[in-house]
């Protein structure tokens, strides 16, 4: 019988329950069941079936939590592509890799084989509350681990859907959902896990990493930062404006890889801004407040943070908001300074600040003076400039002449660098993240030369000199 996932409110009781849960998962993992490839495939197929059966509830929950249009709510179901790939490739990913051993090891065999880590903790965010919970879980299951999932309390309806779906799919000693507030997260982080996978902001990421350090637990941190979008004078401005507008304002700007700010060549700035405004109207109508294609901000606190950014710079379009309805219109903010609050922290909302540059070197220099972003976008037809941007900047990922869509390529590992994150996932990278690649050397008994044993002779010294210098 599967136990109910409870919403823990009392921190002391929560701590005892969580400790018991972790211990029960350790016992189950020790049984060895999760190591079986057939077991993993069975569970992946079960999860896939559950998602397919729960699509309507998932979409409705995301719409309720974030006010998303139905089309954008279906982005959450993109986890199915991850499951399909894992099911198709798992046997290949799990195979040992032979390594050629050196002559002094003869006769021997050497290989590397992936092992599950054990018990993993997945702490999920609220902006894509289903997809960013399930995608790492797929990697954890594929790699043969047990998992405890902590959905975001800021998306409570989606959290309940996840909890019920996981409860119906899996025994709690294998995969469990723990719902609750920050005290529950603290209780979870006090436990020893074999890996922690966190998606969220950099401030909380530091807390997670500090807690993990107490147990020397490895972490994957999927954070964020200010992802720049450079528009060159040689770009196709019409296409660039359409793609930038879409990528910035989907989910009302609450996307970790949304273009955070525009760096646009002075010569084409005016034309580009006219086109962005055109596409805002094309996508959301004359009044986005009435559009069924435009989402809402997660909560009033977040909206208040966003509206404070409008106190600096010049609003070119947008700027309207309604606190009760958690609405903020798509907004372009010109004449901003690097010292303005909107340029100091990740926006995570539908505000697009614009900074103009005179030459590409200047734009690259500004990017490199700041923390490394999760994503970088560059629009240009010039191959030399494209190569220059790739060579002279550092970021988690890059899209050339598009935004956001690199996430949709399951073969591309997704993750940050520096302050934008540690580690990566998606596709095989997810399997790798939740695996330990153990190196193995197997020696034969039938030959045992004395070249390494004391007492050492001059001939052995000559041999070791040759071995290390060849």
C-alpha positions as CSV (number, residue, x, y, z in Angstrom):
1,X,0.0,0.0,0.0
2,X,1.4,3.4,-1.0
3,X,1.5,6.0,1.7
4,X,0.0,9.4,1.2
5,X,2.3,12.4,0.5
6,X,1.5,14.9,3.3
7,X,1.9,18.6,3.4
8,X,4.2,19.1,6.4
9,X,3.7,22.2,8.4
10,X,5.2,21.4,11.8
11,X,9.0,21.6,11.4
12,X,9.9,19.2,14.1
13,X,7.4,16.6,13.0
14,X,8.4,17.2,9.4
15,X,12.1,16.5,10.3
16,X,11.2,13.1,11.9
17,X,9.0,12.2,8.9
18,X,11.6,13.2,6.4
19,X,14.4,11.3,8.2
20,X,12.2,8.2,8.2
21,X,11.5,8.6,4.5
22,X,15.2,9.0,3.6
23,X,16.0,5.9,5.6
24,X,13.2,3.9,3.9
25,X,14.6,4.9,0.5
26,X,18.1,3.9,1.6
27,X,16.8,0.5,2.5
28,X,15.0,0.1,-0.8
29,X,18.0,1.2,-2.8
30,X,20.2,-1.3,-0.9
31,X,17.9,-4.1,-2.1
32,X,19.4,-3.6,-5.6
33,X,16.1,-3.4,-7.4
34,X,16.8,0.0,-9.0
35,X,20.0,-1.3,-10.6
36,X,18.1,-3.5,-13.0
37,X,17.7,-2.0,-16.5
38,X,14.4,-3.7,-16.9
39,X,13.2,-2.2,-13.7
40,X,14.2,1.3,-14.8
41,X,12.6,0.9,-18.2
42,X,9.4,-0.3,-16.5
43,X,9.3,2.8,-14.3
44,X,10.0,5.2,-17.1
45,X,7.2,3.7,-19.1
46,X,4.9,4.0,-16.1
47,X,5.8,7.6,-15.7
48,X,5.2,8.3,-19.4
49,X,1.8,6.7,-19.2
50,X,0.9,8.7,-16.1
51,X,1.8,12.0,-17.8
52,X,-0.2,11.1,-20.9
53,X,-3.2,10.3,-18.7
54,X,-2.8,13.5,-16.6
55,X,-2.2,16.0,-19.4
56,X,-5.5,17.8,-18.8
57,X,-4.9,18.2,-15.1
58,X,-1.3,19.3,-15.6
59,X,-2.4,22.0,-18.1
60,X,-5.2,23.2,-15.9
61,X,-3.0,23.3,-12.9
62,X,-0.3,25.4,-14.6
63,X,-3.0,27.7,-16.0
64,X,-4.3,28.2,-12.5
65,X,-0.9,28.8,-10.9
66,X,0.5,31.1,-13.6
67,X,-2.4,32.2,-15.7
68,X,-0.7,30.7,-18.8
69,X,-2.5,30.3,-22.1
70,X,-3.3,26.7,-22.9
71,X,-0.7,26.6,-25.7
72,X,2.1,27.7,-23.3
73,X,0.9,25.4,-20.6
74,X,1.5,22.5,-22.9
75,X,5.3,23.3,-22.7
76,X,5.2,21.4,-19.4
77,X,4.4,18.2,-21.3
78,X,7.7,18.5,-23.1
79,X,9.1,16.1,-20.5
80,X,7.7,13.3,-22.7
81,X,10.5,13.9,-25.2
82,X,13.0,13.3,-22.4
83,X,11.3,10.1,-21.4
84,X,11.1,8.8,-25.0
85,X,14.8,9.4,-25.5
86,X,15.7,7.7,-22.2
87,X,13.6,4.7,-23.0
88,X,15.1,4.4,-26.4
89,X,18.8,4.9,-25.3
90,X,19.0,3.6,-21.8
91,X,20.5,0.2,-22.7
92,X,23.2,2.0,-24.7
93,X,23.9,4.6,-22.0
94,X,24.2,1.9,-19.4
95,X,26.8,-0.1,-21.3
96,X,30.4,-0.4,-19.9
97,X,33.0,1.4,-22.0
98,X,36.2,-0.5,-22.6
99,X,39.5,1.3,-22.0
100,X,42.9,0.3,-23.4
101,X,45.2,-0.4,-20.4
102,X,48.9,0.4,-20.6
103,X,51.7,-2.2,-21.3
104,X,52.9,-2.4,-17.7
105,X,49.4,-3.6,-16.7
106,X,49.5,-6.6,-19.0
107,X,47.6,-8.9,-18.8
108,X,44.5,-6.9,-17.8
109,X,41.1,-5.5,-18.8
110,X,40.0,-1.9,-18.0
111,X,36.6,-0.4,-18.3
112,X,34.3,2.3,-17.0
113,X,30.7,1.5,-16.0
114,X,27.9,3.9,-14.8
115,X,26.5,3.3,-11.3
116,X,23.5,4.9,-9.7
117,X,24.3,7.4,-7.0
118,X,21.7,6.3,-4.5
119,X,19.1,8.7,-2.9
120,X,18.7,12.0,-4.7
121,X,16.8,15.2,-3.8
122,X,15.2,17.2,-6.5
123,X,14.1,20.8,-5.5
124,X,11.9,22.3,-8.3
125,X,11.0,25.9,-9.1
126,X,7.6,27.5,-9.8
127,X,8.0,29.0,-13.2
128,X,7.7,25.7,-15.2
129,X,6.5,23.8,-12.2
130,X,5.8,20.4,-13.8
131,X,8.5,20.2,-16.5
132,X,11.3,21.3,-14.3
133,X,10.3,18.8,-11.6
134,X,9.8,15.8,-13.9
135,X,12.8,16.3,-16.3
136,X,15.5,15.8,-13.7
137,X,13.4,12.9,-12.2
138,X,13.6,11.1,-15.6
139,X,17.4,11.2,-15.4
140,X,17.4,10.0,-11.8
141,X,15.1,7.1,-12.6
142,X,17.1,6.2,-15.8
143,X,20.3,6.1,-13.8
144,X,18.9,3.8,-11.2
145,X,18.3,6.0,-8.2
146,X,15.7,6.6,-5.6
147,X,14.3,10.2,-5.5
148,X,12.6,12.6,-3.2
149,X,10.9,15.5,-4.9
150,X,10.2,18.9,-3.4
151,X,7.9,20.9,-5.7
152,X,7.5,24.7,-5.3
153,X,4.9,25.9,-2.8
154,X,4.5,29.0,-5.0
155,X,2.7,26.7,-7.6
156,X,0.5,24.8,-5.2
157,X,-2.1,23.4,-7.6
158,X,0.6,22.0,-9.9
159,X,2.4,20.7,-6.8
160,X,-0.8,18.7,-5.8
161,X,-1.0,17.3,-9.3
162,X,2.6,16.1,-9.2
163,X,2.1,14.6,-5.7
164,X,-0.9,12.6,-6.7
165,X,0.6,11.4,-10.0
166,X,3.8,10.3,-8.3
167,X,1.9,8.7,-5.5
168,X,-0.2,6.7,-8.0
169,X,2.9,5.6,-9.9
170,X,5.5,4.7,-7.4
171,X,6.0,3.3,-3.9
172,X,7.1,6.1,-1.6
173,X,10.2,4.2,-0.7
174,X,11.3,4.5,-4.3
175,X,10.0,8.0,-5.5
176,X,8.3,10.3,-3.1
177,X,6.9,13.9,-3.1
178,X,7.3,16.1,-0.1
179,X,5.2,19.2,-0.2
180,X,5.6,22.2,2.1
181,X,7.1,25.6,2.7
182,X,10.7,26.8,3.4
183,X,10.8,24.9,6.7
184,X,10.3,21.6,4.8
185,X,13.1,22.5,2.4
186,X,15.3,23.2,5.4
187,X,14.5,19.8,6.9
188,X,15.2,18.1,3.6
189,X,18.5,19.8,3.3
190,X,19.5,18.7,6.8
191,X,19.5,15.1,5.5
192,X,22.4,13.4,3.8
193,X,21.6,12.7,0.1
194,X,23.9,11.2,-2.6
195,X,23.0,14.1,-4.9
196,X,21.0,17.3,-4.8
197,X,19.5,18.8,-7.9
198,X,18.2,22.3,-7.5
199,X,16.6,24.7,-9.9
200,X,16.0,28.3,-8.8
201,X,17.6,31.6,-8.0
202,X,21.3,32.1,-7.1
203,X,20.6,33.2,-3.6
204,X,18.8,30.0,-2.6
205,X,21.3,28.1,-4.7
206,X,24.0,29.3,-2.3
207,X,21.9,28.0,0.7
208,X,21.5,24.7,-1.0
209,X,25.2,24.4,-1.8
210,X,26.2,25.4,1.8
211,X,23.8,22.7,3.2
212,X,25.1,20.1,0.8
213,X,28.7,20.9,1.9
214,X,27.9,19.8,5.4
215,X,27.6,16.2,4.0
216,X,30.0,16.6,1.1
217,X,27.0,16.0,-1.1
218,X,27.5,16.8,-4.8
219,X,25.1,19.3,-6.3
220,X,23.6,20.3,-9.7
221,X,22.5,23.9,-9.5
222,X,20.4,25.2,-12.4
223,X,20.3,28.9,-11.6
224,X,19.9,31.9,-13.9
225,X,21.2,35.4,-14.2
226,X,21.0,38.1,-16.8
227,X,21.0,36.5,-20.2
228,X,22.0,39.1,-22.8
229,X,20.6,39.3,-26.3
230,X,22.9,41.1,-28.8
231,X,21.4,42.4,-32.1
232,X,24.0,43.3,-34.7
233,X,23.4,45.8,-37.5
234,X,23.7,42.9,-40.0
235,X,20.8,40.9,-38.5
236,X,17.5,40.2,-40.1
237,X,15.6,42.6,-37.9
238,X,12.2,41.4,-38.8
239,X,12.9,37.8,-37.8
240,X,15.0,38.9,-34.8
241,X,12.2,41.1,-33.4
242,X,9.6,38.3,-33.8
243,X,11.8,35.7,-32.1
244,X,13.0,38.0,-29.3
245,X,9.4,39.2,-28.5
246,X,8.3,35.6,-28.3
247,X,11.2,34.4,-26.1
248,X,11.0,37.4,-23.8
249,X,7.2,37.4,-23.1
250,X,6.3,33.7,-23.0
251,X,5.1,32.8,-19.5
252,X,5.0,36.6,-18.9
253,X,8.8,36.7,-18.9
254,X,9.2,34.1,-16.2
255,X,11.6,31.9,-18.0
256,X,15.2,31.3,-16.8
257,X,16.6,31.6,-20.3
258,X,14.4,34.5,-21.5
259,X,16.4,37.4,-23.0
260,X,17.0,39.5,-20.0
261,X,18.2,42.6,-21.8
262,X,18.9,43.8,-25.3
263,X,22.3,45.0,-26.4
264,X,21.5,46.5,-29.8
265,X,23.7,48.3,-32.4
266,X,23.0,52.0,-32.2
267,X,22.4,52.1,-36.0
268,X,19.4,49.7,-35.9
269,X,18.1,50.3,-32.4
270,X,15.1,52.5,-33.4
271,X,14.0,50.2,-36.2
272,X,14.3,47.1,-34.0
273,X,12.2,48.7,-31.2
274,X,9.5,49.6,-33.6
275,X,9.4,46.0,-34.8
276,X,9.3,44.6,-31.2
277,X,6.4,46.8,-30.4
278,X,4.7,45.6,-33.6
279,X,5.0,42.0,-32.6
280,X,3.8,42.7,-29.1
281,X,0.6,43.9,-30.6
282,X,0.6,41.1,-33.2
283,X,0.9,38.5,-30.4
284,X,-1.2,40.0,-27.7
285,X,-3.4,42.6,-29.2
286,X,-3.7,46.3,-28.5
287,X,-4.4,45.5,-24.8
288,X,-2.5,42.4,-23.6
289,X,-4.5,42.6,-20.4
290,X,-7.5,41.2,-22.3
291,X,-5.4,38.7,-24.3
292,X,-6.0,34.9,-23.7
293,X,-2.4,34.4,-25.0
294,X,-0.6,36.3,-22.3
295,X,0.1,35.0,-18.8
296,X,0.3,36.4,-15.3
297,X,2.9,36.9,-12.6
298,X,3.2,34.1,-10.1
299,X,2.3,36.3,-7.0
300,X,1.9,39.9,-5.9
301,X,5.2,40.0,-4.1
302,X,7.0,39.2,-7.3
303,X,4.9,41.7,-9.2
304,X,5.8,44.5,-6.7
305,X,9.5,43.7,-7.2
306,X,9.0,44.0,-11.0
307,X,7.1,47.2,-10.9
308,X,9.9,48.8,-8.8
309,X,12.2,48.4,-11.9
310,X,10.0,50.8,-13.8
311,X,11.2,53.7,-11.6
312,X,14.3,54.1,-13.7
313,X,14.7,54.4,-17.5
314,X,12.1,55.5,-20.1
315,X,9.1,53.3,-20.8
316,X,8.8,52.9,-24.5
317,X,5.7,50.7,-24.4
318,X,3.8,48.9,-21.7
319,X,4.2,49.6,-18.0
320,X,0.6,49.0,-17.0
321,X,0.0,46.6,-14.1
322,X,-2.8,45.4,-11.8
323,X,-1.7,44.0,-8.5
324,X,-4.9,42.1,-7.7
325,X,-4.8,40.3,-11.1
326,X,-1.0,39.8,-11.0
327,X,-0.8,41.5,-14.4
328,X,2.1,43.4,-15.9
329,X,2.0,44.3,-19.5
330,X,4.9,43.6,-21.9
331,X,7.2,46.5,-21.3
332,X,10.2,47.9,-23.2
333,X,12.5,50.1,-21.0
334,X,14.9,52.4,-22.7
335,X,17.7,54.7,-21.4
336,X,18.7,52.4,-18.6
337,X,22.0,52.6,-16.8
338,X,24.1,49.6,-15.7
339,X,23.7,50.8,-12.1
340,X,19.8,50.8,-12.3
341,X,18.2,47.9,-10.3
342,X,16.7,46.5,-13.4
343,X,20.3,45.9,-14.7
344,X,21.6,44.6,-11.4
345,X,19.5,41.4,-10.9
346,X,17.7,38.9,-13.0
347,X,14.4,40.4,-14.1
348,X,12.3,37.2,-14.5
349,X,9.3,39.1,-15.8
350,X,8.0,40.9,-18.9
351,X,10.4,43.9,-18.8
352,X,12.9,44.3,-21.6
353,X,15.6,46.9,-20.9
354,X,17.5,48.2,-23.9
355,X,21.2,49.2,-24.0
356,X,22.7,50.5,-27.2
357,X,26.4,49.9,-28.3
358,X,28.6,51.5,-30.9
359,X,30.7,48.4,-31.8
360,X,30.6,44.7,-31.0
361,X,33.8,44.8,-28.9
362,X,32.0,47.2,-26.6
363,X,29.0,44.9,-26.2
364,X,31.3,41.9,-25.5
365,X,33.3,43.9,-23.0
366,X,30.1,44.8,-21.1
367,X,29.0,41.1,-21.0
368,X,32.4,40.0,-19.7
369,X,32.4,42.5,-16.9
370,X,29.4,40.8,-15.4
371,X,28.6,37.3,-14.0
372,X,28.5,34.6,-16.7
373,X,24.9,34.2,-17.9
374,X,22.9,31.0,-18.3
375,X,22.2,31.9,-22.0
376,X,23.6,34.3,-24.6
377,X,21.8,35.3,-27.8
378,X,23.3,36.8,-30.8
379,X,21.6,37.9,-34.0
380,X,23.8,38.5,-37.1
381,X,24.4,37.2,-40.6
382,X,28.1,37.9,-40.3
383,X,30.0,34.6,-39.6
384,X,33.1,36.4,-38.4
385,X,31.1,38.3,-35.8
386,X,29.4,35.1,-34.7
387,X,32.7,33.4,-34.2
388,X,34.0,36.4,-32.3
389,X,31.0,36.3,-29.9
390,X,31.5,32.5,-29.4
391,X,35.2,32.9,-28.8
392,X,35.2,35.9,-26.5
393,X,32.3,35.2,-24.2
394,X,31.3,32.5,-21.7
395,X,27.8,31.4,-20.9
396,X,25.9,28.2,-20.1
397,X,24.5,28.0,-23.6
398,X,24.2,30.0,-26.8
399,X,21.6,30.5,-29.5
400,X,22.6,32.2,-32.7
401,X,19.7,34.0,-34.5
402,X,17.1,32.6,-32.1
403,X,16.3,32.6,-28.4
404,X,15.3,29.8,-25.9
405,X,15.0,27.1,-28.5
406,X,18.4,25.4,-27.6
407,X,16.4,23.9,-24.7
408,X,14.3,21.9,-27.1
409,X,17.3,20.0,-28.5
410,X,17.5,17.0,-26.2
411,X,21.0,16.1,-27.3
412,X,22.4,19.5,-26.0
413,X,23.3,19.5,-22.3
414,X,21.6,22.3,-20.5
415,X,23.2,24.1,-17.6
416,X,25.0,27.2,-16.4
417,X,28.6,28.3,-15.8
418,X,29.9,30.3,-12.9
419,X,27.1,32.0,-11.0
420,X,24.5,30.8,-13.5
421,X,24.9,27.2,-12.4
422,X,26.9,24.0,-11.8
423,X,26.4,20.9,-13.9
424,X,24.0,20.1,-16.7
425,X,21.1,17.8,-17.8
426,X,18.8,16.9,-20.6
427,X,19.1,13.7,-22.6
428,X,22.2,11.7,-21.8
429,X,23.5,14.6,-19.7
430,X,20.7,13.8,-17.2
431,X,21.7,10.2,-17.1
432,X,25.4,11.3,-16.5
433,X,24.4,13.7,-13.8
434,X,22.8,11.1,-11.7
435,X,25.4,8.4,-12.4
436,X,28.9,7.7,-11.0
437,X,31.3,6.5,-13.7
438,X,33.3,3.9,-11.9
439,X,36.8,3.0,-13.3
440,X,37.7,-0.7,-13.1
441,X,40.9,-2.6,-13.7
442,X,40.9,-6.4,-13.7
443,X,44.2,-8.2,-13.6
444,X,45.0,-11.9,-14.5
445,X,46.9,-14.2,-12.1
446,X,48.9,-16.1,-14.8
447,X,51.6,-13.5,-15.2
448,X,53.2,-11.5,-12.4
449,X,56.5,-9.9,-13.3
450,X,58.8,-8.5,-10.6
451,X,59.4,-5.1,-12.1
452,X,57.5,-3.2,-9.3
453,X,58.6,-5.2,-6.2
454,X,61.3,-4.4,-3.7
455,X,64.2,-4.8,-3.2
456,X,64.7,-2.5,-6.3
457,X,67.5,-3.2,-8.7
458,X,69.3,-1.0,-11.3
459,X,67.4,-2.7,-14.1
460,X,64.1,-1.8,-12.4
461,X,65.2,1.8,-12.1
462,X,66.0,1.9,-15.8
463,X,62.6,0.4,-16.6
464,X,60.6,2.8,-14.5
465,X,62.5,5.8,-16.0
466,X,61.6,4.4,-19.4
467,X,57.9,3.8,-18.5
468,X,57.4,7.3,-17.2
469,X,59.2,9.2,-19.9
470,X,57.9,7.4,-23.0
